[in-house]
Each structure stands twice: as structure tokens, then as C-alpha cells.
Amino acid sequence: MKKVILFSLVLLVCITMQAQERMIRIDNKIFNFGATVGLKSSLPVINVLEIDGVEADNIQTHYSVGYTGSVFCRINMNRFFLQPSVSWHHSTSEIRFAFPEQSTQLITEYYNTLKMTLETIEVPVLIGYKVVKEGPYGLSLMAGPQFKYSYKTDYDFRFPDSQNRFAIDNNSFDIYIVWGSA
């Protein structure tokens, strides 16, 4: 409950900050900054699930809504800009499944569950161009590399007769190319 209250408070502050920034004319500023908070859902695509050489049946993927927060700054250079930012993401997903011998039994709920929790830090560095610079409307296109560090990955396996939990020790670094418009 404390997390929900804290998240709501941060969301309210960020909405207020963005509303105040929109009231101020920012055309001639060299440097802008801001923060965002939001919701994020992980969408794993599972085609085949095999454990100890046995392929699972009746795979159901349940997506949970995670949360995200970021801070960014924008360095304006006439119509071009550079926008680095730092983002933190937390997401979870759950997969429920049955093995072939369990599928033949008339059961209403799945015996096996795999729950994954992922926490990452992402640092995109975007270069953008302001296509439309006139207020109150605007259109910017941006693209650039994004560096991702997955610092916490937990798996929780629940079977009818046991429960296992482990975390992956090898933290992963990834690089992506991202693009967007604002």
C-alpha cells in the first residue's frame, strides 16, 4: 500500500511539473529538463516451454503491469536537440502450464507456475529534430542508441510438490536503437 501511495504522489508531482512547463514559453531555452512516471507491461512471447525434456501443454501467459520512472534533459540547438535520459523499470509476468500427464486429468487450475520479475536501468541518448516548432503545437522526431542494464532477474517456480526460487547472477548489458516522436 505504501508503494501505491508513493507512486501516486510522484505521479501527481510530475503531472504538475509538466503542466507548469507547458504554461511557460520554452522556445528560446537552451536547456530543458523533466521527469516521467508511468506503467509498463512485459510481453513475453512463449511458443514452446520444455522442462527436463518434457514439453508443457496448455501454456497461458499472464501479463502484469509494472512501473517505470525516468528523468531527462534536453539541450536545444535551434531545430536540433540532444536528449539524454535515465529510466528505471520494474515488470513482472507469469506463465501457467501443465505437463501432458496433468492435462489428461480434469483440473480447473494449473498446477505449475513460473513467475518472472525483471528490474532494469535504461539510458537512451536521442538526437532529435523539431519538424514543427510553432506553439501551441509541436512535432519532433528523434532517434539514437539506448543502453540497458538488467540488474535484477528473479524466477519463482511453483510445482504441486515443490517451490524453487533463484536469481540470475550474470547481469546483462544490451544496446538498442530507438526512435520516436513527441
VEXDO-84024 format. One record per atom (N, C-alpha, C, O): z, y, x. Coordinates in pm, whole numbers, plus 50000, padded with zeros to 5 digits. Layout:
<recs>
REC    c3    c2    c1
REC     Z     Y     X
...
</recs>
This chain:
<recs>
REC    c3    c2    c1
REC 50000 49881 50082
REC 50000 50000 50000
REC 50000 50126 50087
REC 49937 50226 50052
REC 50071 50120 50199
REC 50075 50235 50290
REC 49937 50267 50344
REC 49900 50383 50360
REC 49858 50161 50374
REC 49723 50182 50426
REC 49635 50252 50323
REC 49556 50339 50358
REC 49648 50215 50196
REC 49568 50276 50090
REC 49602 50423 50074
REC 49513 50506 50059
REC 49731 50455 50078
REC 49775 50595 50066
REC 49727 50676 50186
REC 49677 50787 50169
REC 49741 50621 50307
REC 49696 50690 50426
REC 49545 50710 50424
REC 49495 50818 50457
REC 49471 50606 50384
REC 49326 50615 50375
REC 49285 50722 50274
REC 49193 50799 50300
REC 49351 50727 50158
REC 49320 50827 50056
REC 49347 50968 50106
REC 49270 51060 50078
REC 49456 50985 50179
REC 49490 51116 50232
REC 49387 51164 50335
REC 49346 51280 50333
REC 49347 51075 50424
REC 49245 51109 50525
REC 49113 51141 50457
REC 49043 51234 50497
REC 49077 51064 50354
REC 48954 51088 50280
REC 48955 51225 50214
REC 48855 51297 50218
REC 49067 51263 50154
REC 49080 51392 50089
REC 49067 51507 50190
REC 49000 51607 50163
REC 49130 51492 50306
REC 49121 51595 50410
REC 48977 51610 50458
REC 48929 51723 50475
REC 48906 51499 50479
REC 48768 51505 50528
REC 48674 51566 50424
REC 48585 51643 50459
REC 48694 51533 50297
REC 48612 51593 50192
REC 48634 51743 50187
REC 48540 51820 50172
REC 48759 51784 50201
REC 48791 51927 50201
REC 48727 51996 50321
REC 48673 52106 50307
REC 48732 51931 50439
REC 48672 51991 50559
REC 48521 52006 50541
REC 48464 52108 50579
REC 48455 51905 50485
REC 48311 51913 50466
REC 48275 52019 50363
REC 48175 52089 50379
REC 48354 52032 50259
REC 48328 52135 50157
REC 48343 52274 50218
REC 48263 52363 50188
REC 48443 52294 50304
REC 48461 52424 50367
REC 48347 52454 50463
REC 48302 52568 50471
REC 48300 52353 50535
REC 48191 52374 50629
REC 48062 52413 50556
REC 47984 52494 50607
REC 48040 52358 50439
REC 47919 52391 50362
REC 47924 52535 50311
REC 47819 52597 50289
REC 48044 52589 50291
REC 48055 52727 50245
REC 48027 52826 50357
REC 47985 52939 50331
REC 48049 52785 50481
REC 48025 52872 50596
REC 47881 52854 50640
REC 47831 52742 50648
REC 47814 52963 50668
REC 47675 52955 50715
REC 47675 52904 50859
REC 47735 52966 50946
REC 47606 52792 50884
REC 47612 52729 51015
REC 47479 52737 51090
REC 47460 52667 51190
REC 47388 52821 51043
REC 47255 52827 51105
REC 47260 52868 51251
REC 47183 52816 51332
REC 47347 52961 51286
REC 47347 53017 51420
REC 47454 52957 51511
REC 47472 53006 51623
REC 47525 52855 51467
REC 47628 52794 51552
REC 47563 52704 51656
REC 47467 52633 51627
REC 47617 52709 51775
REC 47568 52621 51881
REC 47635 52485 51873
REC 47575 52384 51910
REC 47757 52482 51826
REC 47837 52359 51827
REC 47899 52338 51689
REC 47966 52428 51637
REC 47879 52220 51628
REC 47942 52181 51503
REC 48018 52052 51526
REC 47982 51974 51614
REC 48120 52028 51449
REC 48192 51901 51457
REC 48235 51860 51317
REC 48236 51941 51224
REC 48272 51733 51304
REC 48316 51684 51174
REC 48373 51544 51185
REC 48374 51483 51291
REC 48420 51497 51073
REC 48476 51363 51064
REC 48432 51300 50933
REC 48409 51369 50834
REC 48419 51170 50934
REC 48384 51098 50812
REC 48473 50976 50799
REC 48517 50918 50898
REC 48500 50938 50677
REC 48566 50812 50646
REC 48486 50747 50534
REC 48419 50815 50457
REC 48493 50617 50528
REC 48415 50551 50425
REC 48445 50404 50414
REC 48539 50353 50475
REC 48366 50338 50335
REC 48379 50195 50311
REC 48259 50124 50371
REC 48149 50178 50374
REC 48281 50003 50418
REC 48175 49927 50482
REC 48189 49781 50443
REC 48301 49729 50437
REC 48079 49715 50417
REC 48083 49575 50382
REC 48004 49495 50484
REC 47893 49532 50521
REC 48063 49385 50530
REC 47990 49297 50620
REC 47907 49202 50536
REC 47954 49153 50433
REC 47786 49177 50578
REC 47695 49094 50500
REC 47642 48979 50586
REC 47526 48981 50627
REC 47726 48878 50613
REC 47675 48767 50693
REC 47576 48683 50613
REC 47595 48659 50494
REC 47471 48640 50679
REC 47372 48553 50617
REC 47395 48413 50672
REC 47375 48390 50791
REC 47436 48321 50587
REC 47466 48184 50628
REC 47363 48092 50564
REC 47362 48074 50442
REC 47278 48034 50646
REC 47178 47939 50595
REC 47229 47796 50604
REC 47211 47717 50511
REC 47293 47764 50717
REC 47344 47628 50739
REC 47482 47640 50800
REC 47504 47720 50891
REC 47576 47561 50751
REC 47710 47555 50807
REC 47738 47409 50842
REC 47739 47322 50755
REC 47761 47385 50972
REC 47782 47249 51020
REC 47909 47246 51103
REC 47925 47325 51196
REC 47999 47152 51071
REC 48125 47136 51145
REC 48136 46991 51187
REC 48132 46901 51104
REC 48150 46968 51317
REC 48158 46833 51376
REC 48043 46745 51331
REC 48062 46627 51302
REC 47922 46801 51326
REC 47803 46725 51291
REC 47785 46698 51144
REC 47689 46631 51106
REC 47873 46749 51059
REC 47862 46730 50915
REC 47823 46863 50851
REC 47891 46964 50867
REC 47711 46860 50778
REC 47664 46983 50714
REC 47737 47005 50582
REC 47751 46913 50501
REC 47782 47128 50560
REC 47857 47162 50439
REC 47762 47185 50322
REC 47647 47225 50340
REC 47813 47160 50202
REC 47740 47183 50077
REC 47803 47300 50003
REC 47913 47345 50036
REC 47732 47349 49903
REC 47785 47449 49810
REC 47848 47567 49884
REC 47963 47601 49859
REC 47773 47628 49973
REC 47825 47740 50051
REC 47823 47866 49965
REC 47720 47901 49908
REC 47936 47932 49956
REC 47947 48059 49885
REC 48004 48164 49980
REC 48108 48143 50042
REC 47935 48275 49991
REC 47980 48384 50078
REC 48038 48494 49992
REC 47974 48540 49897
REC 48158 48536 50024
REC 48226 48643 49952
REC 48241 48761 50048
REC 48299 48749 50156
REC 48187 48873 50006
REC 48191 48992 50089
REC 48310 49078 50049
REC 48334 49101 49930
REC 48382 49124 50146
REC 48494 49214 50122
REC 48457 49352 50172
REC 48380 49366 50267
REC 48511 49452 50109
REC 48483 49588 50150
REC 48582 49625 50260
REC 48703 49615 50242
REC 48529 49667 50374
REC 48611 49714 50485
REC 48613 49865 50486
REC 48572 49930 50390
REC 48660 49921 50593
REC 48666 50065 50602
REC 48623 50112 50740
REC 48621 50036 50836
REC 48587 50240 50745
REC 48535 50297 50867
REC 48577 50443 50877
REC 48602 50509 50776
REC 48584 50491 50998
REC 48614 50632 51022
REC 48543 50675 51150
REC 48528 50597 51243
REC 48501 50801 51154
REC 48432 50849 51273
REC 48453 50999 51290
REC 48484 51072 51196
REC 48434 51042 51413
REC 48431 51184 51446
REC 48301 51209 51521
REC 48254 51124 51597
REC 48243 51327 51499
REC 48116 51357 51564
REC 48110 51504 51598
REC 48184 51586 51544
REC 48020 51536 51689
REC 47992 51676 51720
REC 47840 51690 51730
REC 47768 51594 51757
REC 47794 51810 51706
REC 47651 51836 51711
REC 47627 51958 51799
REC 47686 52064 51776
REC 47541 51943 51898
REC 47505 52053 51987
REC 47365 52097 51946
REC 47267 52024 51965
REC 47356 52218 51890
REC 47230 52270 51836
REC 47151 52344 51942
REC 47207 52421 52020
REC 47020 52319 51944
REC 46927 52387 52034
REC 46803 52423 51952
REC 46703 52352 51957
REC 46811 52533 51878
REC 46707 52576 51786
REC 46682 52467 51681
REC 46772 52442 51601
REC 46568 52403 51679
REC 46544 52298 51579
REC 46589 52159 51627
REC 46602 52068 51545
REC 46613 52141 51755
REC 46659 52013 51808
REC 46811 52014 51818
REC 46873 52120 51826
REC 46871 51894 51818
REC 47016 51883 51837
REC 47050 51748 51900
REC 46974 51652 51890
REC 47164 51744 51963
REC 47221 51623 52020
REC 47350 51595 51945
REC 47435 51683 51933
REC 47365 51471 51893
REC 47482 51440 51811
REC 47548 51309 51857
REC 47511 51202 51811
REC 47646 51319 51949
REC 47725 51200 51983
REC 47840 51184 51883
REC 47887 51281 51825
REC 47884 51059 51865
REC 47998 51034 51776
REC 48068 50906 51819
REC 48015 50827 51897
REC 48188 50888 51766
REC 48267 50767 51790
REC 48311 50717 51653
REC 48368 50792 51574
REC 48286 50588 51625
REC 48320 50528 51496
REC 48406 50404 51516
REC 48390 50330 51613
REC 48499 50384 51423
REC 48582 50264 51420
REC 48554 50193 51289
REC 48551 50255 51183
REC 48532 50060 51296
REC 48500 49982 51177
REC 48592 49860 51166
REC 48623 49796 51267
REC 48633 49829 51045
REC 48711 49709 51015
REC 48644 49642 50895
REC 48627 49705 50791
REC 48607 49515 50910
REC 48544 49445 50798
REC 48587 49299 50797
REC 48622 49241 50900
REC 48584 49242 50678
REC 48618 49101 50660
REC 48515 49036 50569
REC 48451 49102 50487
REC 48499 48906 50584
REC 48416 48828 50493
REC 48474 48688 50486
REC 48548 48644 50574
REC 48439 48618 50379
REC 48495 48486 50356
REC 48385 48392 50311
REC 48300 48428 50230
REC 48388 48270 50365
REC 48291 48168 50328
REC 48368 48049 50272
REC 48460 47998 50336
REC 48331 48006 50153
REC 48393 47888 50091
REC 48287 47780 50084
REC 48171 47806 50052
REC 48330 47657 50112
REC 48233 47548 50117
REC 48303 47416 50093
REC 48425 47407 50094
REC 48222 47313 50070
REC 48271 47177 50052
REC 48185 47084 50137
REC 48067 47112 50161
REC 48243 46974 50181
REC 48167 46872 50251
REC 48110 46776 50147
REC 48157 46774 50034
REC 48007 46695 50184
REC 47942 46608 50085
REC 48039 46517 50009
REC 48022 46496 49889
REC 48141 46463 50077
REC 48235 46376 50006
REC 48322 46454 49908
REC 48368 46399 49809
REC 48344 46583 49936
REC 48420 46666 49844
REC 48334 46710 49727
REC 48385 46731 49617
REC 48204 46723 49748
REC 48114 46770 49643
REC 48098 46667 49532
REC 48072 46702 49417
REC 48115 46540 49566
REC 48100 46437 49463
REC 48219 46434 49369
REC 48207 46388 49255
REC 48333 46483 49414
REC 48449 46491 49326
REC 48430 46607 49230
REC 48366 46707 49263
REC 48484 46594 49113
REC 48475 46703 49017
REC 48587 46802 49046
REC 48699 46787 48997
REC 48555 46901 49124
REC 48655 47002 49159
REC 48608 47138 49109
REC 48488 47162 49098
REC 48701 47224 49081
REC 48665 47356 49032
REC 48680 47462 49140
REC 48623 47570 49128
REC 48754 47433 49244
REC 48764 47531 49351
REC 48736 47462 49484
REC 48754 47341 49499
REC 48693 47540 49579
REC 48654 47486 49708
REC 48777 47454 49790
REC 48878 47525 49786
REC 48766 47345 49866
REC 48877 47302 49950
REC 48881 47375 50083
REC 48988 47388 50143
REC 48768 47423 50129
REC 48758 47477 50264
REC 48721 47625 50261
REC 48636 47668 50183
REC 48787 47701 50347
REC 48761 47845 50354
REC 48758 47889 50499
REC 48841 47846 50579
REC 48663 47973 50532
REC 48653 48036 50662
REC 48655 48186 50639
REC 48567 48241 50573
REC 48757 48253 50694
REC 48768 48397 50679
REC 48752 48461 50816
REC 48815 48419 50913
REC 48666 48564 50824
REC 48640 48633 50950
REC 48683 48779 50936
REC 48654 48845 50837
REC 48752 48828 51039
REC 48790 48969 51047
REC 48732 49025 51175
REC 48746 48965 51282
REC 48666 49139 51164
REC 48597 49199 51278
REC 48635 49347 51287
REC 48630 49419 51188
REC 48672 49390 51408
REC 48701 49531 51433
REC 48618 49576 51552
REC 48617 49512 51657
REC 48547 49689 51534
REC 48456 49737 51636
REC 48471 49888 51657
REC 48520 49960 51571
REC 48426 49931 51773
REC 48411 50073 51804
REC 48264 50093 51839
REC 48208 50020 51920
REC 48203 50193 51776
REC 48062 50221 51799
REC 48045 50365 51846
REC 48111 50456 51796
REC 47955 50385 51941
REC 47928 50517 51996
REC 47777 50542 51992
REC 47706 50504 52085
REC 47727 50605 51885
REC 47586 50643 51884
REC 47566 50781 51948
REC 47649 50870 51933
REC 47456 50797 52017
REC 47417 50925 52075
REC 47278 50955 52021
REC 47178 50900 52068
REC 47272 51043 51922
REC 47148 51068 51850
REC 47084 51200 51893
REC 47152 51300 51916
REC 46953 51198 51903
REC 46875 51319 51926
REC 46801 51345 51795
REC 46737 51256 51739
REC 46812 51470 51746
REC 46755 51499 51616
REC 46666 51621 51614
REC 46664 51701 51707
REC 46591 51632 51505
REC 46502 51744 51482
REC 46521 51791 51338
REC 46517 51711 51245
REC 46543 51921 51322
REC 46561 51980 51188
REC 46424 52011 51130
REC 46360 52109 51168
REC 46379 51928 51037
REC 46249 51945 50975
REC 46254 52066 50881
REC 46166 52152 50886
REC 46356 52073 50797
REC 46378 52186 50707
REC 46510 52249 50746
REC 46615 52184 50741
REC 46506 52377 50786
REC 46625 52443 50837
REC 46675 52552 50742
REC 46773 52618 50773
REC 46611 52571 50630
REC 46647 52677 50536
REC 46759 52631 50444
REC 46756 52519 50393
REC 46859 52719 50422
REC 46969 52688 50332
REC 46931 52716 50189
REC 46842 52799 50168
REC 46988 52657 50092
REC 47097 52560 50099
REC 47049 52418 50125
REC 47130 52325 50131
REC 46919 52399 50140
REC 46865 52266 50163
REC 46841 52245 50312
REC 46834 52342 50389
REC 46829 52123 50351
REC 46801 52093 50490
REC 46759 51947 50503
REC 46799 51863 50424
REC 46678 51919 50604
REC 46637 51782 50632
REC 46627 51767 50782
REC 46555 51841 50849
REC 46699 51669 50835
REC 46696 51640 50978
REC 46663 51493 50997
REC 46709 51408 50922
REC 46584 51465 51098
REC 46555 51328 51139
REC 46618 51306 51275
REC 46613 51394 51361
REC 46678 51188 51295
REC 46745 51162 51422
REC 46730 51016 51462
REC 46711 50929 51378
REC 46739 50991 51593
REC 46730 50856 51647
REC 46796 50853 51783
REC 46811 50957 51848
REC 46837 50733 51826
REC 46897 50720 51958
REC 46967 50587 51976
REC 46969 50505 51884
REC 47025 50564 52092
REC 47096 50438 52118
REC 47236 50440 52056
REC 47297 50546 52038
REC 47284 50321 52025
REC 47420 50304 51975
REC 47485 50191 52054
REC 47431 50081 52063
REC 47601 50219 52111
REC 47676 50121 52188
REC 47787 50067 52099
REC 47859 50144 52034
REC 47802 49935 52095
REC 47901 49871 52008
REC 47991 49781 52091
REC 47944 49701 52172
REC 48121 49794 52069
REC 48221 49711 52137
REC 48305 49642 52030
REC 48378 49708 51956
REC 48295 49510 52022
REC 48375 49431 51928
REC 48502 49389 52000
REC 48499 49296 52081
REC 48612 49456 51970
REC 48735 49429 52044
REC 48827 49331 51974
REC 48923 49284 52035
REC 48802 49298 51848
REC 48888 49202 51780
REC 48804 49121 51681
REC 48743 49176 51589
REC 48801 48990 51703
REC 48733 48900 51612
REC 48827 48783 51585
REC 48856 48704 51674
REC 48873 48773 51462
REC 48965 48666 51422
REC 48897 48574 51321
REC 48824 48620 51233
REC 48923 48445 51335
REC 48875 48346 51240
REC 48995 48271 51185
REC 49087 48235 51259
REC 48994 48248 51056
REC 49101 48174 50989
REC 49036 48062 50908
REC 48971 48088 50806
REC 49054 47937 50953
REC 49000 47819 50885
REC 49108 47758 50799
REC 49220 47735 50846
REC 49077 47730 50674
REC 49172 47662 50585
REC 49104 47540 50525
REC 49006 47550 50451
REC 49159 47425 50560
REC 49112 47298 50507
REC 49223 47240 50419
REC 49336 47288 50426
REC 49195 47138 50338
REC 49300 47085 50249
REC 49425 47039 50323
REC 49536 47051 50272
REC 49408 46985 50443
REC 49523 46929 50514
REC 49567 47010 50636
REC 49663 46972 50703
REC 49500 47119 50668
REC 49538 47197 50786
REC 49490 47341 50775
REC 49408 47376 50690
REC 49544 47421 50864
REC 49502 47561 50874
REC 49498 47597 51022
REC 49595 47572 51095
REC 49389 47655 51066
REC 49372 47695 51206
REC 49333 47842 51211
REC 49257 47892 51128
REC 49387 47909 51310
REC 49352 48050 51330
REC 49332 48072 51478
REC 49411 48027 51560
REC 49223 48143 51512
REC 49202 48175 51652
REC 49125 48306 51663
REC 49057 48349 51570
REC 49139 48367 51778
REC 49069 48492 51808
REC 48978 48467 51926
REC 49011 48390 52017
REC 48864 48531 51925
REC 48771 48518 52036
REC 48814 48613 52147
REC 48833 48732 52125
REC 48830 48558 52267
REC 48875 48639 52380
REC 48763 48718 52446
REC 48787 48826 52501
REC 48642 48665 52441
REC 48533 48735 52509
REC 48483 48849 52420
REC 48409 48828 52323
REC 48524 48968 52454
REC 48482 49086 52379
REC 48335 49112 52406
REC 48288 49098 52519
REC 48264 49150 52303
REC 48120 49166 52321
REC 48079 49313 52318
REC 48133 49394 52243
REC 47983 49343 52401
REC 47919 49474 52406
REC 47776 49456 52358
REC 47707 49363 52400
REC 47732 49545 52271
REC 47595 49540 52221
REC 47534 49679 52229
REC 47605 49780 52230
REC 47403 49683 52234
REC 47330 49810 52232
REC 47223 49800 52124
REC 47153 49699 52115
REC 47209 49903 52043
REC 47112 49908 51935
REC 47035 50039 51943
REC 47075 50133 52012
REC 46925 50043 51873
REC 46852 50168 51849
REC 46872 50198 51700
REC 46841 50115 51615
REC 46922 50316 51669
REC 46945 50355 51531
REC 46864 50480 51500
REC 46829 50556 51591
REC 46833 50500 51373
REC 46765 50620 51329
REC 46810 50651 51188
REC 46862 50565 51118
REC 46791 50774 51149
REC 46832 50813 51015
REC 46789 50954 50981
REC 46721 51021 51059
REC 46830 50997 50864
REC 46802 51133 50820
REC 46926 51189 50753
REC 47010 51115 50702
REC 46937 51318 50754
REC 47051 51386 50690
REC 47004 51513 50625
REC 47084 51586 50566
</recs>
